[in-house]
Amino acid sequence: RILEKIQQTGVPLSDVCNINQGLVSGAPKVSESNIRLLPQDVILHYNIKVGDGIFVLSREELESLRLSENEMALIKPYHKSTDIHKYYTEEYHQFVIYITKDTNIDKCPRIKAHLEKFRPILENKREFKEGKLPWFSLHWARDQKIFEGEKIVTPNFARQNSFVYTCKSFYTEFDSYFITSKDTTLEFLKYITAILNSKVADFWCSYNTKRKGEKGLVREYNTGSMSQIPIRRINLDHPEEVKIHDHLVELVSNIIEMKKSLASYNRLFPKARLTRLQDSDPLPEISDEEIVKAFDSSSLRIIRTHPQVKYQPENPQHFFMKSIKEAEDGQSLTITSKDKQKITLTAREALLAYLQRILPNYIGREWGQIINQVLIPTQPDLFDKRREEILSEATNLRQKIKALQQEIDTIVFNLYELNEEEQKVIMGVV
């Protein structure tokens, strides 16, 4: 009954927006299967390996091509579907050669030379074999406008609705989808994003998408399923509805900015990206080393030169760290090597606590390397203060994002005229 009510209140997303799949390069990189198509002498001459870029390049691979300004115009930022999360996409680290059947390849000699190495792979594409495309073209380049203009992006597979608004240049493969405005679309795409990321739309998708994986926790988002997502249209002749529309747009804008701020802390939490966390997930472990790296170099020392850190013996031979244990008196650390040698390390209590957290990351390394690599703040009190500030700032940002999403959900519940009992059902399922 609730699903029917949602369906009747909205119109299919495909009535409001275009839904397009990402590009199909046909050969993003050298794989274990396609490398067999290359002659052995070519593999040896160019030192080609599995993982080398064909259409999709790393920054280093791109720089090595030394492309002209004209050729660089064909190089576009490339994202993986795993970069896409709710309201946020991670920074890209790869690039795609966006080359189509209409490209004059002879005016791009360095790109042509790069692709020529992989010509047997590129000529194996179906569209080439059927005479529809030249050997150098992307298999399905799509309409470039969908990658360049204002859009909503979502991964093909996700555990929950994960729609991102962006107006940046954004290219992906076919495992991502692009939602763009039609000429008749009156609502802003940020409004559509608010609806798609709401509990209402997530509830609908939980029943109307195919399930993947052993436990069926992963949903498949494709043109078929997404085209039917019910979108509550806004009556632009009604001032109150316009206010609701504009307010949802504002809330989405605020979440996007807060997600960007939250992303700036990602490197300090290496075990889990903060922008990927669910609301119920706890804050992951923070990296003391990453915090220390952000300090000014003048306020840092290494173990060997820190005036408040002492260790005995000073020059152990062939000492490879195996374990760290705090002494019973709490005044020192006992560090044991693989061959059962021992080093006693002493320092102020705050420094000792810091080292006890840091040193396990260096187990297996030689002591001479450790004492010259481990950074230690000269003022541990400032370090502790900064550590608490970061934890507090990250927590506050997550709470604010959660509150904004709750406000969106409340507004969308009302837009779809769902009563309290119906809202409880949705909240219990999603």
WOZI-V904536 format. One line per field, one symbol per residue. ss: DSSP state (H for helix, E for strand, - for the rest). A space follows every 50 residues. Layout:
ss->???
This chain:
ss->-HHHHHHHH-EEHHHHEEEEE-EE----E----HHHH--HHHHHHH---- --E--EEEHHHHHHH---HHHH--EEEE--HHHEE--EE----EEEE--- ----HHH-HHHHHHHH--HHHH---HHHH----------E----HHHH-- EEEEE-EE----EEEE----E-E--EEEEEE-------HHHHHHHH--HH HHHHHHHH-EEE-----EEE--HHHH---EE-------HHHHHHHHHHHH HHHHHHHHHHHHH--HHH-----HHH-----------HHHHHH---HHHE EE-------EEE-------EEEEEEE-----EEEEEE----EEEEE--HH HHHHHHHHHHHH---EHHHHHHH-EEE--HHHHHHHHHHHHHHHHHHHHH HHHHHHHHHHHHHHH----HHHHHHHHHH-
